[in-house]
Amino acid sequence: MTFVGARGRNDVERTIAWLQNFRRIVTRYERLAEHFLSFVQLTCLLLLLRRNKL
């Protein structure tokens, strides 16, 4: 395990806080882990697009 540092930890905590704004991610409806991971990736993509205003 490597030390991430304060900057890296802040980025991770902020990303998790952004993900908690999506009900489907907070309340896990999917039975399969692959489906849940797909929704997490889709949510991250949406956050990226919103942040960059594309």
Secondary structure as UniProt FT lines:
FT   HELIX           6..19
FT   TURN            20..21
FT   HELIX           23..26
FT   TURN            27..28
FT   HELIX           33..52
//
